[in-house]
Amino acid sequence: MRDLLHGLYEIRPMTVAILVGFSMGLGLIGAQVTTGWLLALFSVFWGVTVLAIMTLLARTLVERGAHHGPHGVAH
């Protein structure tokens, strides 16, 4: 579990961009097809994508705070 969290924290912005692209593509396919397994795949993939976006955003905010001080203002 610790390795999974560490890997998620170290996710790269390009990986998140690729996940968003795949999620959009699966969403477009899922809107045209009514098979349950494809909709389930889309749901799981979209959940992973949202988690990755939130993690990247949190990491960016933490790193930004470390570089600019406690109030986020550059000195």
Beta strands, then each sheet from edge to edge (+ up, - down):
end
